[in-house]
Amino acid sequence: MAMPMRFDPLVDLDGIWTTQLAEQYLPLPQLPDVRYECIDGRLVMTPAEVGTDSYAEIELAHLLKPAAKAAGFYVYGQVNLTFTPQRWIQPDVTVLHGLPKDDEEDRWIPARLCTMAVEFVSPGSRRQDFVDKPRRCAAAGVPYFMRVELSRRLRHAAVELFALGTSGVYDTVARAVSGERLRADAPFPIDFDPAELLP
């Protein structure tokens, strides 16, 4: 007599993942500390960020928060930024212009509430990041996107701020590297040296 096949959500739900299934099965007991994102029903898992990125995410949120709050925005850390029930990403820092209306939206934050998503990239994360976050955010109409690249070993930090253009793709509006100031007036006043993000 054949043994019954054991249910494995990674295999059996591949291609049909939704926020509802994620609520039921994630995090997986064998993979509790990974980042779970989903593109068109396919689950994408990546390891936790390196320590330098984690430190910088907190520093960036701290730098952005006063001006963002004064302008009526809300600075969040990592959230489930949701485009459809089958598509969500987890930006490293997320700036919202509106608060979620209920517990469901608080867990699966609609992209329509997002003003700016921030992605930290590094040589390691570039190899393992299979989700094109700028393209997804631009397609959803998120007005701003920020990319941060850090190298602790080289004491290098670079930040680029993009705004959604009329063609539906992001255009660079400001960029700076360590020792320079990243300055922008929108979506709220931004002025810092990327070196401030390094531990």
N, C-alpha and C positions, 0 to 999 in steps of 0.2 A: 504494500500500500504506500502510495506516494505521500510524502509529508506536505501539509498545506504550506503554501508560500506565505512568508511573513510580510506584513505591510511595512513598507519603507517610504515615508513621505518624500524623501529626496528623489526616489525613483518613480514612485507611483503618481506623484503630483506634478512631475516635471512637465512644464508647458501649460499647466492649468492653475498655477498658484494665483490666489486672490488675497485681498486683505482679510476676508472672512476665514480662509484656510490658514492664513498666517496667524490669526488670533487663536486658532485651535491647536496648531502644531508647533509654533515657534515661541521661544528658542528651542532648538533641538537639544535634548539632554547631553548628547555627545559633542555638541558644538555651541556651548552657551555664550561664548565671548566673541563671536564673529559679528560682522556687520551684515545684515540681511537686506538686500535690495531686490527688486523684481522688475524685469523688463518683459512685457508681453507674456506674462504667465511663467516666465523662466526665472527661477531664483538664482541670484548672484551673491556669493558669500566671499567676504574678504576678511583677513585677520585684523585685529585691532591695530590702530596706528602706532607708529614708533613714538617713543617718549617725547622727542623734540616737537613733533607735530601736536601732540596732546597739550603740551605746555603752551605752545604758540596759539592754539585755538582759544584757550582761556585768556591769554594776554590780548588777543585780537578782540574778543568779546568785551573785555574790560576797556579797551581803547575806544571801541565804537559806541558803547552803551550810553555815555552822557549825552552826546549830540543826537544819537538816535532817539533816546527817550524824550529829549526836549522837543524833537520834531514830531513826536507821536508814534514812533516805531517801537517794536519790541525785539530785543536781541535774544535769540535762543541758541542753544548748543545744537547737538545732533537731534534731528527729528525725522519722522517718516513723512517726507514731502510727497504727497500723493497726486498723481495726474489722472489715473483711472484706478478702479479696483484691481487691475492686473499690472499696474505700473507705478512703482514708487522708488525714490532714492533717499539717501540719508546724507544731506550736506553736512560738512563739518561745523559750520556756523550758519544760522538761518535768521534773516531779518524779516519780520512780518509787519504789515501795515494794519492788520486786523487780528483780533483774537478768535480762536476757535469758539463756536457757539455752544458746543456740548462735548461730552466725554468722547464720543465717537470721533469728532473732528480734532479733539485734542490728541488722540492716539494716531490718527491718519490725517495730518494737516493738509487741507486742500491747497494746491499750488496757487489758486486764485488769491490766497491771503499773503503770498510771499512777495516781498519787494526785492530781496537780494539773497542769493545762495552763495556760499563760500566753499571752495574746494581747496584742500591742501594737497599738493603733489610733491613727490620726491622721486629719485631714481627707482626706489623700491616700489612705491605705490603706482608709478607709471606702468610698471610691468604687470601689476596684479589688478589694476582698475579696468574692468571690462565695460564699464558703463560710461557713456559719453554724456556727462552731466550738463555741460554747457548746451549741447544740442537739445537735450530733453527740456531744459529750463527755457530755452529760447522758443521752442515749439509750443510751450505752455503759456508763453507771454510773460514770464518773470522779467521785470524791467531791468534788473541789474544782476551781474555775476562777478564774483571776485575770485581770482586764482592766486594762491600763495605757494611759493616754492622755497624750501629751506634745505640747507646743508649745514648741520652742526659742525662737522669736521672742517669745512672750509670757512665757517663763520659767514655764510652767505644767506641772504634773504632777499627775495624778489616778490613784489606784489603787483598785480595788474587788475584794474577795474574796467569792466565792460558795461556798456549800456545797449539795450535792445534797439537796433536801428529800424528804419522804415522797411527794409528788405526782410525783416524777421530773423536776422542774425545779429550777433553781438559785435559791436565796434569798440575798440579800445578808447577809453576816455582819460585814463591816467595810468602811469606805471612808474615804479621806483625800485631801486635796489638799496642794499645796506649803505648808509651814509647819505642818502637822499631823502626827500620828503614825498610821501604819496599825498597829493592834495586833490580834493574834488569838492564841489558844492552840492552835488546830488548823489544819492537820494537824500542826504543830509550832510552837513560839513564833515569832511574826513581830512585829517592832517596828522600823519605819523611817519616815523622813520622805520622801514621794515626791520632794521636791526633790533628794534624794541621787542620783536617777537621771539628772539633767540634766548635760550636760557643762559 
